[in-house]
Amino acid sequence: MYTVNTTLLIAIVLLIAVGVRYLTPSRERCPECNALREDDAPLCECGWIFEFDDEKPLQYGEVEDEETDDNDF
């Protein structure tokens, strides 16, 4: 028969396992091939397109400043 100490030990182990599983930060994975997303890359190796926050859109290539013309005709 189980004693109180054994039951308490099993409960503590389960709480630690659940805490480690759900409290550690997880990295985003591709739903198609389960590969880890690398450095906020918009595309996965398999071709899956990741979503991103609308507040921080991705920048492709170099950002070019618009040139202002001083010549108004």
PQR file of N, CA, C, O and H, with PARSE charges and radii, in Angstrom:
ATOM      1  N   MET A   1       0.829  -1.180   0.000 -0.4000 1.5000
ATOM      2  CA  MET A   1       0.000   0.000   0.000 -0.0000 2.0000
ATOM      3  C   MET A   1       0.877   1.249   0.000  0.5500 1.7000
ATOM      4  O   MET A   1       1.982   1.280   0.542 -0.5500 1.4000
ATOM      5  N   TYR A   2       0.320   2.270  -0.639 -0.4000 1.5000
ATOM      6  CA  TYR A   2       1.031   3.541  -0.687 -0.0000 2.0000
ATOM      7  C   TYR A   2       0.946   4.229   0.660  0.5500 1.7000
ATOM      8  O   TYR A   2      -0.074   4.179   1.347 -0.5500 1.4000
ATOM      9  H   TYR A   2      -0.577   2.244  -1.080  0.4000 1.0000
ATOM     10  N   THR A   3       2.012   4.852   1.005 -0.4000 1.5000
ATOM     11  CA  THR A   3       1.994   5.644   2.227 -0.0000 2.0000
ATOM     12  C   THR A   3       1.787   7.104   1.855  0.5500 1.7000
ATOM     13  O   THR A   3       1.801   7.463   0.678 -0.5500 1.4000
ATOM     14  H   THR A   3       2.841   4.893   0.447  0.4000 1.0000
ATOM     15  N   VAL A   4       1.601   7.918   2.839 -0.4000 1.5000
ATOM     16  CA  VAL A   4       1.391   9.344   2.610 -0.0000 2.0000
ATOM     17  C   VAL A   4       2.637   9.960   1.973  0.5500 1.7000
ATOM     18  O   VAL A   4       2.522  10.840   1.120 -0.5500 1.4000
ATOM     19  H   VAL A   4       1.589   7.626   3.795  0.4000 1.0000
ATOM     20  N   ASN A   5       3.806   9.513   2.373 -0.4000 1.5000
ATOM     21  CA  ASN A   5       5.047  10.058   1.822 -0.0000 2.0000
ATOM     22  C   ASN A   5       5.171   9.751   0.332  0.5500 1.7000
ATOM     23  O   ASN A   5       5.605  10.611  -0.434 -0.5500 1.4000
ATOM     24  H   ASN A   5       3.899   8.798   3.066  0.4000 1.0000
ATOM     25  N   THR A   6       4.800   8.548  -0.092 -0.4000 1.5000
ATOM     26  CA  THR A   6       4.883   8.172  -1.500 -0.0000 2.0000
ATOM     27  C   THR A   6       3.892   8.983  -2.325  0.5500 1.7000
ATOM     28  O   THR A   6       4.239   9.455  -3.407 -0.5500 1.4000
ATOM     29  H   THR A   6       4.447   7.850   0.531  0.4000 1.0000
ATOM     30  N   THR A   7       2.687   9.150  -1.845 -0.4000 1.5000
ATOM     31  CA  THR A   7       1.678   9.938  -2.546 -0.0000 2.0000
ATOM     32  C   THR A   7       2.116  11.394  -2.657  0.5500 1.7000
ATOM     33  O   THR A   7       1.946  12.019  -3.704 -0.5500 1.4000
ATOM     34  H   THR A   7       2.405   8.766  -0.966  0.4000 1.0000
ATOM     35  N   LEU A   8       2.669  11.924  -1.597 -0.4000 1.5000
ATOM     36  CA  LEU A   8       3.162  13.295  -1.610 -0.0000 2.0000
ATOM     37  C   LEU A   8       4.322  13.445  -2.593  0.5500 1.7000
ATOM     38  O   LEU A   8       4.407  14.454  -3.293 -0.5500 1.4000
ATOM     39  H   LEU A   8       2.807  11.416  -0.746  0.4000 1.0000
ATOM     40  N   LEU A   9       5.205  12.469  -2.655 -0.4000 1.5000
ATOM     41  CA  LEU A   9       6.326  12.504  -3.586 -0.0000 2.0000
ATOM     42  C   LEU A   9       5.841  12.470  -5.035  0.5500 1.7000
ATOM     43  O   LEU A   9       6.363  13.207  -5.871 -0.5500 1.4000
ATOM     44  H   LEU A   9       5.137  11.649  -2.087  0.4000 1.0000
ATOM     45  N   ILE A  10       4.864  11.638  -5.343 -0.4000 1.5000
ATOM     46  CA  ILE A  10       4.299  11.568  -6.695 -0.0000 2.0000
ATOM     47  C   ILE A  10       3.630  12.892  -7.054  0.5500 1.7000
ATOM     48  O   ILE A  10       3.775  13.368  -8.180 -0.5500 1.4000
ATOM     49  H   ILE A  10       4.440  11.040  -4.664  0.4000 1.0000
ATOM     50  N   ALA A  11       2.902  13.492  -6.118 -0.4000 1.5000
ATOM     51  CA  ALA A  11       2.238  14.773  -6.374 -0.0000 2.0000
ATOM     52  C   ALA A  11       3.264  15.872  -6.643  0.5500 1.7000
ATOM     53  O   ALA A  11       3.062  16.699  -7.533 -0.5500 1.4000
ATOM     54  H   ALA A  11       2.784  13.106  -5.203  0.4000 1.0000
ATOM     55  N   ILE A  12       4.344  15.890  -5.896 -0.4000 1.5000
ATOM     56  CA  ILE A  12       5.385  16.904  -6.097 -0.0000 2.0000
ATOM     57  C   ILE A  12       6.051  16.725  -7.454  0.5500 1.7000
ATOM     58  O   ILE A  12       6.300  17.708  -8.153 -0.5500 1.4000
ATOM     59  H   ILE A  12       4.508  15.219  -5.174  0.4000 1.0000
ATOM     60  N   VAL A  13       6.345  15.484  -7.838 -0.4000 1.5000
ATOM     61  CA  VAL A  13       6.964  15.217  -9.142 -0.0000 2.0000
ATOM     62  C   VAL A  13       6.033  15.651 -10.265  0.5500 1.7000
ATOM     63  O   VAL A  13       6.491  16.246 -11.241 -0.5500 1.4000
ATOM     64  H   VAL A  13       6.143  14.686  -7.271  0.4000 1.0000
ATOM     65  N   LEU A  14       4.749  15.370 -10.154 -0.4000 1.5000
ATOM     66  CA  LEU A  14       3.788  15.783 -11.175 -0.0000 2.0000
ATOM     67  C   LEU A  14       3.682  17.306 -11.265  0.5500 1.7000
ATOM     68  O   LEU A  14       3.625  17.855 -12.365 -0.5500 1.4000
ATOM     69  H   LEU A  14       4.376  14.887  -9.362  0.4000 1.0000
ATOM     70  N   LEU A  15       3.656  17.983 -10.136 -0.4000 1.5000
ATOM     71  CA  LEU A  15       3.602  19.446 -10.150 -0.0000 2.0000
ATOM     72  C   LEU A  15       4.847  20.054 -10.790  0.5500 1.7000
ATOM     73  O   LEU A  15       4.749  21.032 -11.531 -0.5500 1.4000
ATOM     74  H   LEU A  15       3.702  17.537  -9.243  0.4000 1.0000
ATOM     75  N   ILE A  16       6.000  19.487 -10.511 -0.4000 1.5000
ATOM     76  CA  ILE A  16       7.236  19.986 -11.119 -0.0000 2.0000
ATOM     77  C   ILE A  16       7.220  19.744 -12.623  0.5500 1.7000
ATOM     78  O   ILE A  16       7.609  20.623 -13.392 -0.5500 1.4000
ATOM     79  H   ILE A  16       6.079  18.692  -9.909  0.4000 1.0000
ATOM     80  N   ALA A  17       6.775  18.564 -13.053 -0.4000 1.5000
ATOM     81  CA  ALA A  17       6.736  18.250 -14.486 -0.0000 2.0000
ATOM     82  C   ALA A  17       5.779  19.173 -15.231  0.5500 1.7000
ATOM     83  O   ALA A  17       6.108  19.668 -16.309 -0.5500 1.4000
ATOM     84  H   ALA A  17       6.459  17.850 -12.428  0.4000 1.0000
ATOM     85  N   VAL A  18       4.605  19.407 -14.667 -0.4000 1.5000
ATOM     86  CA  VAL A  18       3.630  20.297 -15.303 -0.0000 2.0000
ATOM     87  C   VAL A  18       4.147  21.733 -15.297  0.5500 1.7000
ATOM     88  O   VAL A  18       3.976  22.455 -16.280 -0.5500 1.4000
ATOM     89  H   VAL A  18       4.338  19.006 -13.791  0.4000 1.0000
ATOM     90  N   GLY A  19       4.768  22.150 -14.216 -0.4000 1.5000
ATOM     91  CA  GLY A  19       5.322  23.498 -14.142 -0.0000 2.0000
ATOM     92  C   GLY A  19       6.422  23.723 -15.159  0.5500 1.7000
ATOM     93  O   GLY A  19       6.466  24.773 -15.802 -0.5500 1.4000
ATOM     94  H   GLY A  19       4.907  21.564 -13.417  0.4000 1.0000
ATOM     95  N   VAL A  20       7.308  22.759 -15.314 -0.4000 1.5000
ATOM     96  CA  VAL A  20       8.384  22.891 -16.300 -0.0000 2.0000
ATOM     97  C   VAL A  20       7.812  22.921 -17.704  0.5500 1.7000
ATOM     98  O   VAL A  20       8.285  23.680 -18.550 -0.5500 1.4000
ATOM     99  H   VAL A  20       7.273  21.906 -14.792  0.4000 1.0000
ATOM    100  N   ARG A  21       6.813  22.116 -17.961 -0.4000 1.5000
ATOM    101  CA  ARG A  21       6.228  22.031 -19.306 -0.0000 2.0000
ATOM    102  C   ARG A  21       5.528  23.332 -19.701  0.5500 1.7000
ATOM    103  O   ARG A  21       5.696  23.796 -20.829 -0.5500 1.4000
ATOM    104  H   ARG A  21       6.428  21.499 -17.274  0.4000 1.0000
ATOM    105  N   TYR A  22       4.762  23.917 -18.813 -0.4000 1.5000
ATOM    106  CA  TYR A  22       3.930  25.065 -19.173 -0.0000 2.0000
ATOM    107  C   TYR A  22       4.500  26.422 -18.770  0.5500 1.7000
ATOM    108  O   TYR A  22       4.014  27.443 -19.256 -0.5500 1.4000
ATOM    109  H   TYR A  22       4.625  23.540 -17.897  0.4000 1.0000
ATOM    110  N   LEU A  23       5.491  26.475 -17.919 -0.4000 1.5000
ATOM    111  CA  LEU A  23       6.028  27.756 -17.487 -0.0000 2.0000
ATOM    112  C   LEU A  23       7.315  28.145 -18.203  0.5500 1.7000
ATOM    113  O   LEU A  23       7.762  29.286 -18.083 -0.5500 1.4000
ATOM    114  H   LEU A  23       5.887  25.646 -17.524  0.4000 1.0000
ATOM    115  N   THR A  24       7.917  27.225 -18.942 -0.4000 1.5000
ATOM    116  CA  THR A  24       9.111  27.574 -19.705 -0.0000 2.0000
ATOM    117  C   THR A  24       8.692  28.207 -21.025  0.5500 1.7000
ATOM    118  O   THR A  24       7.711  27.776 -21.631 -0.5500 1.4000
ATOM    119  H   THR A  24       7.554  26.299 -19.040  0.4000 1.0000
ATOM    120  N   PRO A  25       9.417  29.218 -21.477 -0.5600 1.5000
ATOM    121  CA  PRO A  25       9.055  29.850 -22.754  0.2800 2.0000
ATOM    122  C   PRO A  25       9.281  28.877 -23.905  0.5500 1.7000
ATOM    123  O   PRO A  25      10.306  28.199 -23.974 -0.5500 1.4000
ATOM    124  N   SER A  26       8.319  28.824 -24.792 -0.4000 1.5000
ATOM    125  CA  SER A  26       8.440  27.918 -25.929 -0.0000 2.0000
ATOM    126  C   SER A  26       8.746  28.716 -27.183  0.5500 1.7000
ATOM    127  O   SER A  26       8.347  29.874 -27.311 -0.5500 1.4000
ATOM    128  H   SER A  26       7.487  29.374 -24.736  0.4000 1.0000
ATOM    129  N   ARG A  27       9.448  28.094 -28.092 -0.4000 1.5000
ATOM    130  CA  ARG A  27       9.752  28.738 -29.362 -0.0000 2.0000
ATOM    131  C   ARG A  27       8.703  28.317 -30.370  0.5500 1.7000
ATOM    132  O   ARG A  27       8.141  27.224 -30.292 -0.5500 1.4000
ATOM    133  H   ARG A  27       9.772  27.153 -27.988  0.4000 1.0000
ATOM    134  N   GLU A  28       8.453  29.197 -31.309 -0.4000 1.5000
ATOM    135  CA  GLU A  28       7.426  28.942 -32.311 -0.0000 2.0000
ATOM    136  C   GLU A  28       7.907  27.869 -33.280  0.5500 1.7000
ATOM    137  O   GLU A  28       9.053  27.884 -33.730 -0.5500 1.4000
ATOM    138  H   GLU A  28       8.909  30.085 -31.372  0.4000 1.0000
ATOM    139  N   ARG A  29       7.002  26.929 -33.596 -0.4000 1.5000
ATOM    140  CA  ARG A  29       7.313  25.839 -34.521 -0.0000 2.0000
ATOM    141  C   ARG A  29       6.370  25.880 -35.706  0.5500 1.7000
ATOM    142  O   ARG A  29       5.255  26.394 -35.618 -0.5500 1.4000
ATOM    143  H   ARG A  29       6.071  26.916 -33.231  0.4000 1.0000
ATOM    144  N   CYS A  30       6.831  25.338 -36.804 -0.4000 1.5000
ATOM    145  CA  CYS A  30       6.027  25.243 -38.018 -0.0000 2.0000
ATOM    146  C   CYS A  30       4.970  24.156 -37.829  0.5500 1.7000
ATOM    147  O   CYS A  30       5.305  23.051 -37.402 -0.5500 1.4000
ATOM    148  H   CYS A  30       7.737  24.921 -36.876  0.4000 1.0000
ATOM    149  N   PRO A  31       3.701  24.442 -38.135 -0.5600 1.5000
ATOM    150  CA  PRO A  31       2.668  23.418 -37.985  0.2800 2.0000
ATOM    151  C   PRO A  31       2.748  22.327 -39.054  0.5500 1.7000
ATOM    152  O   PRO A  31       2.189  21.246 -38.868 -0.5500 1.4000
ATOM    153  N   GLU A  32       3.426  22.587 -40.158 -0.4000 1.5000
ATOM    154  CA  GLU A  32       3.543  21.606 -41.235 -0.0000 2.0000
ATOM    155  C   GLU A  32       4.640  20.580 -40.952  0.5500 1.7000
ATOM    156  O   GLU A  32       4.385  19.376 -40.966 -0.5500 1.4000
ATOM    157  H   GLU A  32       3.880  23.465 -40.310  0.4000 1.0000
ATOM    158  N   CYS A  33       5.870  21.063 -40.693 -0.4000 1.5000
ATOM    159  CA  CYS A  33       7.013  20.151 -40.553 -0.0000 2.0000
ATOM    160  C   CYS A  33       7.594  20.129 -39.139  0.5500 1.7000
ATOM    161  O   CYS A  33       8.536  19.382 -38.878 -0.5500 1.4000
ATOM    162  H   CYS A  33       6.077  22.041 -40.682  0.4000 1.0000
ATOM    163  N   ASN A  34       7.053  20.930 -38.228 -0.4000 1.5000
ATOM    164  CA  ASN A  34       7.458  20.979 -36.822 -0.0000 2.0000
ATOM    165  C   ASN A  34       8.883  21.504 -36.621  0.5500 1.7000
ATOM    166  O   ASN A  34       9.487  21.250 -35.578 -0.5500 1.4000
ATOM    167  H   ASN A  34       6.288  21.537 -38.440  0.4000 1.0000
ATOM    168  N   ALA A  35       9.426  22.224 -37.592 -0.4000 1.5000
ATOM    169  CA  ALA A  35      10.760  22.808 -37.463 -0.0000 2.0000
ATOM    170  C   ALA A  35      10.676  24.092 -36.642  0.5500 1.7000
ATOM    171  O   ALA A  35       9.664  24.791 -36.678 -0.5500 1.4000
ATOM    172  H   ALA A  35       8.935  22.430 -38.439  0.4000 1.0000
ATOM    173  N   LEU A  36      11.741  24.398 -35.901 -0.4000 1.5000
ATOM    174  CA  LEU A  36      11.787  25.626 -35.116 -0.0000 2.0000
ATOM    175  C   LEU A  36      11.894  26.830 -36.036  0.5500 1.7000
ATOM    176  O   LEU A  36      12.581  26.785 -37.057 -0.5500 1.4000
ATOM    177  H   LEU A  36      12.563  23.830 -35.871  0.4000 1.0000
ATOM    178  N   ARG A  37      11.206  27.915 -35.665 -0.4000 1.5000
ATOM    179  CA  ARG A  37      11.295  29.159 -36.428 -0.0000 2.0000
ATOM    180  C   ARG A  37      12.607  29.844 -36.083  0.5500 1.7000
ATOM    181  O   ARG A  37      12.952  29.978 -34.909 -0.5500 1.4000
ATOM    182  H   ARG A  37      10.649  27.951 -34.836  0.4000 1.0000
ATOM    183  N   GLU A  38      13.337  30.277 -37.101 -0.4000 1.5000
ATOM    184  CA  GLU A  38      14.646  30.874 -36.890 -0.0000 2.0000
ATOM    185  C   GLU A  38      14.582  32.395 -37.017  0.5500 1.7000
ATOM    186  O   GLU A  38      14.232  32.912 -38.078 -0.5500 1.4000
ATOM    187  H   GLU A  38      13.057  30.168 -38.054  0.4000 1.0000
ATOM    188  N   ASP A  39      14.912  33.106 -35.958 -0.4000 1.5000
ATOM    189  CA  ASP A  39      15.110  34.562 -35.966 -0.0000 2.0000
ATOM    190  C   ASP A  39      14.001  35.336 -36.658  0.5500 1.7000
ATOM    191  O   ASP A  39      14.293  36.198 -37.487 -0.5500 1.4000
ATOM    192  H   ASP A  39      15.196  32.686 -35.096  0.4000 1.0000
ATOM    193  N   ASP A  40      12.774  35.069 -36.357 -0.4000 1.5000
ATOM    194  CA  ASP A  40      11.624  35.768 -36.939 -0.0000 2.0000
ATOM    195  C   ASP A  40      11.595  35.693 -38.462  0.5500 1.7000
ATOM    196  O   ASP A  40      11.114  36.615 -39.122 -0.5500 1.4000
ATOM    197  H   ASP A  40      12.536  34.369 -35.684  0.4000 1.0000
ATOM    198  N   ALA A  41      12.103  34.608 -39.018 -0.4000 1.5000
ATOM    199  CA  ALA A  41      12.062  34.421 -40.473 -0.0000 2.0000
ATOM    200  C   ALA A  41      10.606  34.256 -40.903  0.5500 1.7000
ATOM    201  O   ALA A  41       9.860  33.523 -40.254 -0.5500 1.4000
ATOM    202  H   ALA A  41      12.493  33.859 -38.482  0.4000 1.0000
ATOM    203  N   PRO A  42      10.181  34.921 -41.986 -0.5600 1.5000
ATOM    204  CA  PRO A  42       8.778  34.853 -42.386  0.2800 2.0000
ATOM    205  C   PRO A  42       8.394  33.531 -43.044  0.5500 1.7000
ATOM    206  O   PRO A  42       7.214  33.181 -43.081 -0.5500 1.4000
ATOM    207  N   LEU A  43       9.381  32.787 -43.568 -0.4000 1.5000
ATOM    208  CA  LEU A  43       9.101  31.532 -44.258 -0.0000 2.0000
ATOM    209  C   LEU A  43       9.819  30.375 -43.592  0.5500 1.7000
ATOM    210  O   LEU A  43      10.935  30.519 -43.093 -0.5500 1.4000
ATOM    211  H   LEU A  43      10.339  33.071 -43.539  0.4000 1.0000
ATOM    212  N   CYS A  44       9.158  29.218 -43.592 -0.4000 1.5000
ATOM    213  CA  CYS A  44       9.768  27.988 -43.109 -0.0000 2.0000
ATOM    214  C   CYS A  44      10.436  27.286 -44.294  0.5500 1.7000
ATOM    215  O   CYS A  44      10.206  27.651 -45.447 -0.5500 1.4000
ATOM    216  H   CYS A  44       8.251  29.101 -43.997  0.4000 1.0000
ATOM    217  N   GLU A  45      11.261  26.280 -44.004 -0.4000 1.5000
ATOM    218  CA  GLU A  45      11.914  25.515 -45.064 -0.0000 2.0000
ATOM    219  C   GLU A  45      10.902  24.814 -45.963  0.5500 1.7000
ATOM    220  O   GLU A  45      11.155  24.622 -47.152 -0.5500 1.4000
ATOM    221  H   GLU A  45      11.447  25.984 -43.067  0.4000 1.0000
ATOM    222  N   CYS A  46       9.760  24.432 -45.402 -0.4000 1.5000
ATOM    223  CA  CYS A  46       8.749  23.708 -46.176 -0.0000 2.0000
ATOM    224  C   CYS A  46       7.837  24.652 -46.958  0.5500 1.7000
ATOM    225  O   CYS A  46       7.022  24.193 -47.759 -0.5500 1.4000
ATOM    226  H   CYS A  46       9.554  24.587 -44.435  0.4000 1.0000
ATOM    227  N   GLY A  47       7.962  25.964 -46.738 -0.4000 1.5000
ATOM    228  CA  GLY A  47       7.154  26.933 -47.466 -0.0000 2.0000
ATOM    229  C   GLY A  47       6.036  27.549 -46.645  0.5500 1.7000
ATOM    230  O   GLY A  47       5.307  28.400 -47.155 -0.5500 1.4000
ATOM    231  H   GLY A  47       8.624  26.336 -46.087  0.4000 1.0000
ATOM    232  N   TRP A  48       5.877  27.150 -45.399 -0.4000 1.5000
ATOM    233  CA  TRP A  48       4.844  27.712 -44.524 -0.0000 2.0000
ATOM    234  C   TRP A  48       5.163  29.176 -44.245  0.5500 1.7000
ATOM    235  O   TRP A  48       6.315  29.517 -43.977 -0.5500 1.4000
ATOM    236  H   TRP A  48       6.469  26.458 -44.985  0.4000 1.0000
ATOM    237  N   ILE A  49       4.162  30.041 -44.303 -0.4000 1.5000
ATOM    238  CA  ILE A  49       4.338  31.464 -44.028 -0.0000 2.0000
ATOM    239  C   ILE A  49       3.850  31.740 -42.614  0.5500 1.7000
ATOM    240  O   ILE A  49       2.680  31.521 -42.300 -0.5500 1.4000
ATOM    241  H   ILE A  49       3.226  29.765 -44.521  0.4000 1.0000
ATOM    242  N   PHE A  50       4.755  32.224 -41.758 -0.4000 1.5000
ATOM    243  CA  PHE A  50       4.401  32.531 -40.379 -0.0000 2.0000
ATOM    244  C   PHE A  50       3.661  33.857 -40.309  0.5500 1.7000
ATOM    245  O   PHE A  50       3.899  34.751 -41.121 -0.5500 1.4000
ATOM    246  H   PHE A  50       5.706  32.402 -42.013  0.4000 1.0000
ATOM    247  N   GLU A  51       2.762  33.985 -39.334 -0.4000 1.5000
ATOM    248  CA  GLU A  51       2.065  35.243 -39.089 -0.0000 2.0000
ATOM    249  C   GLU A  51       2.936  36.120 -38.202  0.5500 1.7000
ATOM    250  O   GLU A  51       3.824  35.621 -37.510 -0.5500 1.4000
ATOM    251  H   GLU A  51       2.569  33.259 -38.674  0.4000 1.0000
ATOM    252  N   PHE A  52       2.684  37.424 -38.220 -0.4000 1.5000
ATOM    253  CA  PHE A  52       3.427  38.348 -37.375 -0.0000 2.0000
ATOM    254  C   PHE A  52       2.473  39.397 -36.842  0.5500 1.7000
ATOM    255  O   PHE A  52       1.378  39.591 -37.370 -0.5500 1.4000
ATOM    256  H   PHE A  52       1.963  37.829 -38.782  0.4000 1.0000
ATOM    257  N   ASP A  53       2.910  40.078 -35.774 -0.4000 1.5000
ATOM    258  CA  ASP A  53       2.100  41.146 -35.191 -0.0000 2.0000
ATOM    259  C   ASP A  53       1.940  42.274 -36.195  0.5500 1.7000
ATOM    260  O   ASP A  53       2.888  42.637 -36.891 -0.5500 1.4000
ATOM    261  H   ASP A  53       3.799  39.920 -35.345  0.4000 1.0000
ATOM    262  N   ASP A  54       0.742  42.825 -36.266 -0.4000 1.5000
ATOM    263  CA  ASP A  54       0.514  43.963 -37.150 -0.0000 2.0000
ATOM    264  C   ASP A  54       1.237  45.212 -36.653  0.5500 1.7000
ATOM    265  O   ASP A  54       1.514  46.125 -37.431 -0.5500 1.4000
ATOM    266  H   ASP A  54      -0.029  42.531 -35.700  0.4000 1.0000
ATOM    267  N   GLU A  55       1.538  45.250 -35.362 -0.4000 1.5000
ATOM    268  CA  GLU A  55       2.217  46.412 -34.799 -0.0000 2.0000
ATOM    269  C   GLU A  55       3.693  46.460 -35.197  0.5500 1.7000
ATOM    270  O   GLU A  55       4.291  47.535 -35.249 -0.5500 1.4000
ATOM    271  H   GLU A  55       1.313  44.508 -34.730  0.4000 1.0000
ATOM    272  N   LYS A  56       4.274  45.298 -35.475 -0.4000 1.5000
ATOM    273  CA  LYS A  56       5.682  45.240 -35.856 -0.0000 2.0000
ATOM    274  C   LYS A  56       5.810  44.493 -37.183  0.5500 1.7000
ATOM    275  O   LYS A  56       6.191  43.322 -37.183 -0.5500 1.4000
ATOM    276  H   LYS A  56       3.788  44.425 -35.432  0.4000 1.0000
ATOM    277  N   PRO A  57       5.504  45.132 -38.310 -0.5600 1.5000
ATOM    278  CA  PRO A  57       5.600  44.430 -39.594  0.2800 2.0000
ATOM    279  C   PRO A  57       7.051  44.102 -39.946  0.5500 1.7000
ATOM    280  O   PRO A  57       7.978  44.805 -39.542 -0.5500 1.4000
ATOM    281  N   LEU A  58       7.226  43.036 -40.697 -0.4000 1.5000
ATOM    282  CA  LEU A  58       8.560  42.630 -41.112 -0.0000 2.0000
ATOM    283  C   LEU A  58       9.085  43.555 -42.202  0.5500 1.7000
ATOM    284  O   LEU A  58       8.322  44.037 -43.039 -0.5500 1.4000
ATOM    285  H   LEU A  58       6.474  42.465 -41.025  0.4000 1.0000
ATOM    286  N   GLN A  59      10.362  43.793 -42.186 -0.4000 1.5000
ATOM    287  CA  GLN A  59      11.005  44.617 -43.202 -0.0000 2.0000
ATOM    288  C   GLN A  59      11.766  43.692 -44.142  0.5500 1.7000
ATOM    289  O   GLN A  59      12.585  42.893 -43.689 -0.5500 1.4000
ATOM    290  H   GLN A  59      10.981  43.401 -41.506  0.4000 1.0000
ATOM    291  N   TYR A  60      11.514  43.787 -45.422 -0.4000 1.5000
ATOM    292  CA  TYR A  60      12.222  42.995 -46.415 -0.0000 2.0000
ATOM    293  C   TYR A  60      13.250  43.879 -47.095  0.5500 1.7000
ATOM    294  O   TYR A  60      12.895  44.921 -47.646 -0.5500 1.4000
ATOM    295  H   TYR A  60      10.849  44.437 -45.791  0.4000 1.0000
ATOM    296  N   GLY A  61      14.502  43.491 -47.070 -0.4000 1.5000
ATOM    297  CA  GLY A  61      15.546  44.273 -47.718 -0.0000 2.0000
ATOM    298  C   GLY A  61      15.860  45.529 -46.929  0.5500 1.7000
ATOM    299  O   GLY A  61      15.525  45.644 -45.750 -0.5500 1.4000
ATOM    300  H   GLY A  61      14.790  42.644 -46.623  0.4000 1.0000
ATOM    301  N   GLU A  62      16.502  46.458 -47.592 -0.4000 1.5000
ATOM    302  CA  GLU A  62      16.879  47.711 -46.950 -0.0000 2.0000
ATOM    303  C   GLU A  62      15.746  48.722 -47.062  0.5500 1.7000
ATOM    304  O   GLU A  62      15.024  48.757 -48.058 -0.5500 1.4000
ATOM    305  H   GLU A  62      16.774  46.366 -48.550  0.4000 1.0000
ATOM    306  N   VAL A  63      15.603  49.529 -46.045 -0.4000 1.5000
ATOM    307  CA  VAL A  63      14.585  50.568 -46.046 -0.0000 2.0000
ATOM    308  C   VAL A  63      15.149  51.774 -46.786  0.5500 1.7000
ATOM    309  O   VAL A  63      16.215  52.286 -46.447 -0.5500 1.4000
ATOM    310  H   VAL A  63      16.189  49.501 -45.235  0.4000 1.0000
ATOM    311  N   GLU A  64      14.423  52.212 -47.791 -0.4000 1.5000
ATOM    312  CA  GLU A  64      14.878  53.359 -48.571 -0.0000 2.0000
ATOM    313  C   GLU A  64      14.082  54.589 -48.156  0.5500 1.7000
ATOM    314  O   GLU A  64      12.854  54.549 -48.070 -0.5500 1.4000
ATOM    315  H   GLU A  64      13.556  51.796 -48.067  0.4000 1.0000
ATOM    316  N   ASP A  65      14.792  55.676 -47.902 -0.4000 1.5000
ATOM    317  CA  ASP A  65      14.127  56.933 -47.577 -0.0000 2.0000
ATOM    318  C   ASP A  65      13.622  57.574 -48.860  0.5500 1.7000
ATOM    319  O   ASP A  65      14.289  57.545 -49.894 -0.5500 1.4000
ATOM    320  H   ASP A  65      15.789  55.708 -47.971  0.4000 1.0000
ATOM    321  N   GLU A  66      12.442  58.148 -48.773 -0.4000 1.5000
ATOM    322  CA  GLU A  66      11.905  58.834 -49.942 -0.0000 2.0000
ATOM    323  C   GLU A  66      12.650  60.146 -50.131  0.5500 1.7000
ATOM    324  O   GLU A  66      12.843  60.917 -49.191 -0.5500 1.4000
ATOM    325  H   GLU A  66      11.900  58.172 -47.933  0.4000 1.0000
ATOM    326  N   GLU A  67      13.061  60.377 -51.372 -0.4000 1.5000
ATOM    327  CA  GLU A  67      13.768  61.619 -51.665 -0.0000 2.0000
ATOM    328  C   GLU A  67      12.742  62.712 -51.932  0.5500 1.7000
ATOM    329  O   GLU A  67      11.760  62.498 -52.642 -0.5500 1.4000
ATOM    330  H   GLU A  67      12.904  59.750 -52.135  0.4000 1.0000
ATOM    331  N   THR A  68      12.976  63.864 -51.365 -0.4000 1.5000
ATOM    332  CA  THR A  68      12.072  64.985 -51.600 -0.0000 2.0000
ATOM    333  C   THR A  68      12.668  65.876 -52.677  0.5500 1.7000
ATOM    334  O   THR A  68      13.854  66.205 -52.649 -0.5500 1.4000
ATOM    335  H   THR A  68      13.773  64.038 -50.787  0.4000 1.0000
ATOM    336  N   ASP A  69      11.846  66.248 -53.599 -0.4000 1.5000
ATOM    337  CA  ASP A  69      12.290  67.136 -54.672 -0.0000 2.0000
ATOM    338  C   ASP A  69      12.065  68.580 -54.251  0.5500 1.7000
ATOM    339  O   ASP A  69      10.976  68.951 -53.811 -0.5500 1.4000
ATOM    340  H   ASP A  69      10.882  65.981 -53.621  0.4000 1.0000
ATOM    341  N   ASP A  70      13.105  69.386 -54.392 -0.4000 1.5000
ATOM    342  CA  ASP A  70      12.977  70.810 -54.100 -0.0000 2.0000
ATOM    343  C   ASP A  70      12.509  71.584 -55.321  0.5500 1.7000
ATOM    344  O   ASP A  70      12.231  72.780 -55.237 -0.5500 1.4000
ATOM    345  H   ASP A  70      13.989  69.086 -54.749  0.4000 1.0000
ATOM    346  N   ASN A  71      12.423  70.906 -56.447 -0.4000 1.5000
ATOM    347  CA  ASN A  71      12.022  71.570 -57.694 -0.0000 2.0000
ATOM    348  C   ASN A  71      10.523  71.404 -57.896  0.5500 1.7000
ATOM    349  O   ASN A  71      10.083  70.404 -58.464 -0.5500 1.4000
ATOM    350  H   ASN A  71      12.648  69.934 -56.516  0.4000 1.0000
ATOM    351  N   ASP A  72       9.754  72.346 -57.450 -0.4000 1.5000
ATOM    352  CA  ASP A  72       8.308  72.317 -57.675 -0.0000 2.0000
ATOM    353  C   ASP A  72       8.003  73.181 -58.886  0.5500 1.7000
ATOM    354  O   ASP A  72       8.318  74.371 -58.900 -0.5500 1.4000
ATOM    355  H   ASP A  72      10.111  73.158 -56.989  0.4000 1.0000
ATOM    356  N   PHE A  73       7.396  72.591 -59.892 -0.4000 1.5000
ATOM    357  CA  PHE A  73       7.088  73.341 -61.117 -0.0000 2.0000
ATOM    358  C   PHE A  73       5.696  73.840 -61.104  0.5500 1.7000
ATOM    359  O   PHE A  73       5.265  74.493 -62.055 -0.5500 1.4000
ATOM    360  H   PHE A  73       7.140  71.624 -59.880  0.4000 1.0000
TER
END
